[in-house]
């Protein structure tokens, strides 16, 4: 039983707030990630778009492709149109042996709107989530048939944000759809981090480790801020940061108990002027290595791709 440790380059290359990371390049981020020891990176928008180019790019730094974000629009278009939009990514990720596509519904999200407070995020009735989950299951079944699982990312500012939303989505969907378990988004949404992990262990296909600075979160909630307000204010950080509040040892203990064998990906967007990306990426990596070992989770070497 082993896990692989990956990283999202969002701390170096923030697509929602590009001005925040304007001084950093994707190449520099890749060099940092490889030097620290990460086995993989999630795909960023500034990487080569074609499959052969992306393969060569990853090989240059000795890392695997450990996922990548897709902005879903299944709430706004039919399944045929969504398959057409997703098809190229499914084929590319399958060719590159990626573990999954990180899928999140974005047709009605406010996560990228700096002027939209999180209190205005879309909140659907259970029957609407159930209907959506049924359509999403068919999409996930199709993608899995092409060799690529979909892992649904619950996200602040979106219609699947809190613990209740997750329960409704998982209850309404079939086993063809995986859940991406994100510690930071779940804690931010007021969810029970270990409780959700215990409940949906059999559906978790991908894991994001993101910590939260509770005093910053409290201020964002009190001021009814937006998701991007939270990012800029420093609500998120990496595991191992003493300012964080999530018990990652308890999380890895549960991952070991459920015999999780996938990726643990550090994803923590911050202002690099306040939190140098390479320094914090190393802090997160070292902390995860330590807690995994204490939990009895073997860590696959960086050369073990896929």
Secondary structure in CASP SS format (residue, H / E / C, confidence):
PFRMAT SS
TARGET T0000
AUTHOR 0000-0000-0000
METHOD secondary structure of the structure
MODEL  1
X C 1.00
X E 1.00
X E 1.00
X E 1.00
X E 1.00
X E 1.00
X E 1.00
X C 1.00
X H 1.00
X H 1.00
X H 1.00
X C 1.00
X C 1.00
X C 1.00
X C 1.00
X C 1.00
X C 1.00
X H 1.00
X H 1.00
X H 1.00
X H 1.00
X C 1.00
X C 1.00
X C 1.00
X C 1.00
X H 1.00
X H 1.00
X H 1.00
X H 1.00
X H 1.00
X H 1.00
X H 1.00
X H 1.00
X H 1.00
X H 1.00
X H 1.00
X C 1.00
X C 1.00
X C 1.00
X E 1.00
X E 1.00
X E 1.00
X E 1.00
X C 1.00
X C 1.00
X C 1.00
X C 1.00
X C 1.00
X C 1.00
X C 1.00
X H 1.00
X H 1.00
X H 1.00
X H 1.00
X H 1.00
X H 1.00
X H 1.00
X H 1.00
X H 1.00
X H 1.00
X H 1.00
X C 1.00
X C 1.00
X E 1.00
X E 1.00
X E 1.00
X E 1.00
X E 1.00
X E 1.00
X E 1.00
X E 1.00
X E 1.00
X C 1.00
X C 1.00
X C 1.00
X C 1.00
X C 1.00
X C 1.00
X H 1.00
X H 1.00
X H 1.00
X H 1.00
X H 1.00
X H 1.00
X H 1.00
X H 1.00
X H 1.00
X H 1.00
X H 1.00
X H 1.00
X H 1.00
X H 1.00
X H 1.00
X H 1.00
X H 1.00
X C 1.00
X C 1.00
X C 1.00
X C 1.00
X C 1.00
X E 1.00
X E 1.00
X E 1.00
X E 1.00
X E 1.00
X C 1.00
X C 1.00
X C 1.00
X C 1.00
X C 1.00
X C 1.00
X C 1.00
X C 1.00
X C 1.00
X C 1.00
X C 1.00
X C 1.00
X H 1.00
X H 1.00
X H 1.00
X C 1.00
X C 1.00
X C 1.00
X C 1.00
X C 1.00
X H 1.00
X H 1.00
X H 1.00
X H 1.00
X H 1.00
X H 1.00
X H 1.00
X H 1.00
X H 1.00
X H 1.00
X H 1.00
X H 1.00
X H 1.00
X H 1.00
X H 1.00
X H 1.00
X H 1.00
X H 1.00
X H 1.00
X H 1.00
X C 1.00
X C 1.00
X C 1.00
X C 1.00
X E 1.00
X E 1.00
X E 1.00
X E 1.00
X C 1.00
X C 1.00
X C 1.00
X C 1.00
X C 1.00
X C 1.00
X C 1.00
X C 1.00
X C 1.00
X H 1.00
X H 1.00
X H 1.00
X H 1.00
X H 1.00
X H 1.00
X H 1.00
X H 1.00
X H 1.00
X H 1.00
X C 1.00
X C 1.00
X C 1.00
X C 1.00
X E 1.00
X E 1.00
X E 1.00
X E 1.00
X E 1.00
X E 1.00
X H 1.00
X H 1.00
X H 1.00
X H 1.00
X H 1.00
X H 1.00
X C 1.00
X C 1.00
X C 1.00
X C 1.00
X H 1.00
X H 1.00
X H 1.00
X H 1.00
X H 1.00
X H 1.00
X H 1.00
X C 1.00
X H 1.00
X H 1.00
X H 1.00
X E 1.00
X E 1.00
X E 1.00
X E 1.00
X E 1.00
X E 1.00
X C 1.00
X E 1.00
X E 1.00
X C 1.00
X H 1.00
X H 1.00
X H 1.00
X H 1.00
X H 1.00
X H 1.00
X H 1.00
X H 1.00
X H 1.00
X C 1.00
X C 1.00
X C 1.00
X C 1.00
X H 1.00
X H 1.00
X H 1.00
X H 1.00
X H 1.00
X H 1.00
X H 1.00
X C 1.00
X C 1.00
X E 1.00
X E 1.00
X C 1.00
X C 1.00
X C 1.00
X C 1.00
X C 1.00
X C 1.00
X C 1.00
X C 1.00
X C 1.00
X C 1.00
X H 1.00
X H 1.00
X H 1.00
X H 1.00
X H 1.00
X H 1.00
X H 1.00
X H 1.00
X H 1.00
X H 1.00
X C 1.00
X C 1.00
X C 1.00
X C 1.00
X C 1.00
X E 1.00
X E 1.00
X E 1.00
X E 1.00
X C 1.00
X C 1.00
X C 1.00
X C 1.00
X C 1.00
X C 1.00
X C 1.00
X C 1.00
X C 1.00
X C 1.00
X H 1.00
X H 1.00
X H 1.00
X H 1.00
X H 1.00
X H 1.00
X H 1.00
X H 1.00
X H 1.00
X H 1.00
X H 1.00
X H 1.00
X H 1.00
X H 1.00
X H 1.00
X H 1.00
X H 1.00
X H 1.00
X H 1.00
X C 1.00
X C 1.00
X E 1.00
X E 1.00
X C 1.00
X C 1.00
X C 1.00
X C 1.00
X C 1.00
X C 1.00
X C 1.00
END
